Amino acid sequence: MAQASGNAAGPVLEIEGITKAFPGVVANDNVSLTLNQGEIHCLLGENGAGKSTLMNMVFGLYRPDRGTIRVRGEQVSFQDSGEAIARGIGMVHQHFQLIPVFTVAENIILGNEITKGAFLDLDTARRQIDALAERYGLAVDPDATVGDLSVGEQQRVELVKALFRDADILILDEPTAVLTPGEVDDFFEVVDSLTGQGKSIIFITHKLREVLAVADRITVLRAGQVVGTATADGATQQSLANLMVGRDVVFRVDKAEADPGPAVIRVQGLRSLDDRGVETVTGLDVEVRAGEIFGIAGVEGNGQRELVETVCGMRPATGGRVEMLGQETTGWGPRQINELGVAHVPENRSKHGVVAQYTIADNLVLNRYHHRKFSQRGVRNTAAINAEARELVEQFDVRTPGVDAVIDTLSGGNQQKVIVARELTGDLKALVVAQPTRGLDVGSIEFIHRKIIELRDRGVAVLLVSAELDEILSLSDRIGVLYRGRLAGTVEAADATREELGLLMATGATGGKS
Amino acid sequence: MTTAEHAAGAAGASERVGLDRQSATGLVFGLLGVALIAGVAPAISGTSRKFNFEPPPDPAGIGFHPPTWVIAIGVLFLLTAVLGFAPPEARRWASPARLLSAVALIPLVLVLSLALSDNPSTNVINLFNESLVLATPLALGATTGLWCERSGIINIGIEGTMLAGAGIGYMTYATIGDAQSTGWLWFSILVSVLAGGMVAALLAVLSIRFGVNQIVGGVVINLFALGLTGFLRSEVIVKTGITTGVGTSEFGLPLLSEIPVIGDQLFRGKPIYWMMYLVVIGTWLVMFRTPWGLRVRSCGENPHAAETLGVNVVRVRYQSVILGGLIAGLAGAWFSMESQTRFEDNMTNAAGFIALAALIFGKWTPWGAFGGALLFGFSRALGTRLQFLGVEVSGFEIPSEFLQALPFVVTLVVVAGAVGRSIPPAAAGQPFNRSR
């Protein structure tokens, strides 16, 4: 990483003693940090630590209660983000701020339109976008419709959008959370080329590996306060994680040797189609035994989603069969499979995991509301539902004001805990989990991992699908690499290395073991 | 597994079983085709009929033999049905065929009604012109809706906004111009336009400033306008003793109105009618070719994204809704000072709601909305024409109410079968709260 070429050039952004309170919570409490010319400054912290709030103030979306912000030595007080943009500040939000039905060019010029007379001049805009794309290595097609682009491409559009406005201070809010491992590497190259050309970057994240890979300096936030600063060479993953969480964090998941029993999930020659009708699961075989965790690694888009959905009855199989607990379940519906004792933690939290407008209590019994315990003769037993919910909230450490809160008001990590609490309760025989910790902070990840191991030790068969190789490696007993809809290889986790799995993921070539 | 998943699975399943919309449309056309060829064509009179292009006496036109036309259209329908179930390589012709068949419903209704009537001929150019004229308030109303919804505000108060424009404009004309003076007429039309803008501003304040549900806000506007104009009519207009007066007058477009046969019928018209074209063209230019138009559209799709780029969403929404209101006010003036020169209670007679249908039909685009307005205008014109023709089936005259409804049935088939799914602006109807 380019070691801050311009430390001598002095700070381009100084934040001093910023305090911001929302009703009931102090999001930032006397926060200070400085960003030097040409440096990458990582802002690290758990979900809800106040990172995004702080940056939204720098970008003019929120106004601080106290404190000062200086840009290139000059004190500023932005009324809206237009003023921040005028000062050369650009922000790429965690949830992209794009308009799906607009073209790339329209998205980029919106708010800073180029005109010829009274009319938009899209030709000049196209040329300028192409020039920027070339200069920073950000390939985008100005005429493509944004809604058709992949997440990685959309992120490039966001970057070009900021650069188009001559931003030289770039705020990137969890830019890698949505990217695949390959896209993350491309992204780091882009970041390199940006700082190489004099841009200064604030990089918000909670992924420690990335922090150490790209940061020049690091500021750690916890509960709205700065709890530490460090330089990249002076920090380790362990020291940063402890600062972030406020206690010692156990990285290596402690688990006993697996004691696998008979096969519980048996998938043979499975085929299924994705939403566009393309066959993405292409004759897949896999067997998960009782009391083991079978991890499925692979670059996203190799059939993970379709595999999970087909096994769980949400998507029809176009060939092959699925057997669970000795019964053929091909063609069964989700509830039938669920009642058999197979739980599912879905990949898409908001679409398949929760009903956003329901309360926590209602979300916690979504899979069991019809059981005798929670409803009698078609009438819900609210008292029983709430009692159960309070118990689960306690047991799974869901941070919420109460069980009647609408689930949409919770952070992503707490929503995921609700889903896990619901799915892991009951008499389970098998568990299918997809991306169980995506977007979660270190504390929540640790908690969910422990729960999954507990289940395994009780003899549950676990099928784990994750894009995080670290997660696969630390949890699984056996690992299969999914490549173009089939398992390219299966390895014992104890023998697996990152390099070997990475090669399998990228090329589908077997490493010799199976 | 969750109920959310159950629901998703069930929806997926229902898409796979049963008829999809395309095959269902194909089936309907197939049955219609068989009925036309085997049932209708042999039954109707074989005497020749004529579509005139100009008024009598001795009009130019084309004569035709009704059964031949009915059979031809029937064959087209059958072909469409067959294509709907054809192997994949032929399927790409299915969609254009459906559209063609849907459009062919219009000549079919004309041919059939003429064949079943005692009149041997009817003027089709004139019918087309009537359609355009009747489309005026619908196209203006749809443009109103376009500006509002593209900026993110659903406006079902178009009807009320038009009515207020019609009533307040005519009241002004009757009280200070005695409904006779050309100068005051134009002043009153301006008053109509401004009244529309003010009513829309009320909707804007309710929905933007106070975050009132936009549907409720629109209903309030409609009820308010109905009550207000009713009051103004009985307390002010009636008391002037003026029941009617001099409205806007026709003029011909230079050169174009000199074209033989059709010029005089198609290129003569009244001023608000001509302004309608300017409004549609202007809306298209401003909305899709200017920076402000881009901003309006961004506010209707993702206002938060617009905000992060420094767009003042609240201001843009106010501007769009009020601009829409001004256009609706002009549509109101058409009712009380161009189409007729008087004001009646509930004079707009649901045109504001039909305009919304035209907007949806046109997939939230200016030209699409104009096309939708034209289709509904044609339906109205045809309904009236059929009454004059007096359509009889085996000696029994078909009730005029049925004939007036028939074009709307045709419209329904066209919309359901040929236009397809229409996707509204993503943020339409969602209140916007600025970040703090």
HADDOCK unambig.tbl for C-alpha pairs under 7 A between the chains (distance, minus, plus):
assign (segid A and resid 61 and name CA) (segid B and resid 435 and name CA) 5.84 0.50 0.50
assign (segid A and resid 61 and name CA) (segid B and resid 436 and name CA) 6.56 0.50 0.50
assign (segid A and resid 62 and name CA) (segid B and resid 435 and name CA) 6.15 0.50 0.50
assign (segid A and resid 62 and name CA) (segid B and resid 436 and name CA) 4.67 0.50 0.50
assign (segid A and resid 63 and name CA) (segid B and resid 436 and name CA) 6.28 0.50 0.50
assign (segid A and resid 80 and name CA) (segid B and resid 310 and name CA) 6.48 0.50 0.50
assign (segid A and resid 81 and name CA) (segid B and resid 308 and name CA) 5.63 0.50 0.50
assign (segid A and resid 81 and name CA) (segid B and resid 309 and name CA) 6.45 0.50 0.50
assign (segid A and resid 81 and name CA) (segid B and resid 310 and name CA) 5.17 0.50 0.50
assign (segid A and resid 82 and name CA) (segid B and resid 309 and name CA) 6.05 0.50 0.50
assign (segid A and resid 82 and name CA) (segid B and resid 310 and name CA) 3.80 0.50 0.50
assign (segid A and resid 97 and name CA) (segid B and resid 305 and name CA) 4.29 0.50 0.50
assign (segid A and resid 98 and name CA) (segid B and resid 305 and name CA) 5.90 0.50 0.50
assign (segid A and resid 99 and name CA) (segid B and resid 298 and name CA) 6.86 0.50 0.50
assign (segid A and resid 99 and name CA) (segid B and resid 301 and name CA) 6.35 0.50 0.50
assign (segid A and resid 99 and name CA) (segid B and resid 302 and name CA) 5.92 0.50 0.50
assign (segid A and resid 110 and name CA) (segid B and resid 294 and name CA) 6.88 0.50 0.50
assign (segid A and resid 110 and name CA) (segid B and resid 295 and name CA) 6.67 0.50 0.50
assign (segid A and resid 111 and name CA) (segid B and resid 309 and name CA) 5.50 0.50 0.50
assign (segid A and resid 111 and name CA) (segid B and resid 310 and name CA) 6.13 0.50 0.50
assign (segid A and resid 111 and name CA) (segid B and resid 311 and name CA) 5.76 0.50 0.50
assign (segid A and resid 113 and name CA) (segid B and resid 291 and name CA) 5.85 0.50 0.50
assign (segid A and resid 118 and name CA) (segid B and resid 290 and name CA) 6.30 0.50 0.50
assign (segid A and resid 119 and name CA) (segid B and resid 289 and name CA) 5.39 0.50 0.50
assign (segid A and resid 119 and name CA) (segid B and resid 290 and name CA) 4.48 0.50 0.50
assign (segid A and resid 119 and name CA) (segid B and resid 291 and name CA) 6.86 0.50 0.50
assign (segid A and resid 120 and name CA) (segid B and resid 289 and name CA) 5.55 0.50 0.50
assign (segid A and resid 120 and name CA) (segid B and resid 290 and name CA) 5.07 0.50 0.50
assign (segid A and resid 120 and name CA) (segid B and resid 291 and name CA) 5.89 0.50 0.50
assign (segid A and resid 314 and name CA) (segid B and resid 5 and name CA) 6.85 0.50 0.50
assign (segid A and resid 314 and name CA) (segid B and resid 9 and name CA) 5.21 0.50 0.50
assign (segid A and resid 334 and name CA) (segid B and resid 1 and name CA) 6.01 0.50 0.50
assign (segid A and resid 334 and name CA) (segid B and resid 6 and name CA) 6.24 0.50 0.50
assign (segid A and resid 335 and name CA) (segid B and resid 1 and name CA) 6.38 0.50 0.50
assign (segid A and resid 338 and name CA) (segid B and resid 1 and name CA) 5.69 0.50 0.50
assign (segid A and resid 343 and name CA) (segid B and resid 1 and name CA) 6.01 0.50 0.50
assign (segid A and resid 344 and name CA) (segid B and resid 1 and name CA) 5.40 0.50 0.50
assign (segid A and resid 352 and name CA) (segid B and resid 4 and name CA) 5.52 0.50 0.50
assign (segid A and resid 352 and name CA) (segid B and resid 5 and name CA) 5.49 0.50 0.50
assign (segid A and resid 353 and name CA) (segid B and resid 2 and name CA) 6.91 0.50 0.50
assign (segid A and resid 355 and name CA) (segid B and resid 4 and name CA) 6.68 0.50 0.50
assign (segid A and resid 366 and name CA) (segid B and resid 2 and name CA) 5.58 0.50 0.50
assign (segid A and resid 366 and name CA) (segid B and resid 3 and name CA) 5.94 0.50 0.50
assign (segid A and resid 367 and name CA) (segid B and resid 1 and name CA) 6.05 0.50 0.50
assign (segid A and resid 367 and name CA) (segid B and resid 2 and name CA) 5.06 0.50 0.50
assign (segid A and resid 367 and name CA) (segid B and resid 3 and name CA) 6.49 0.50 0.50
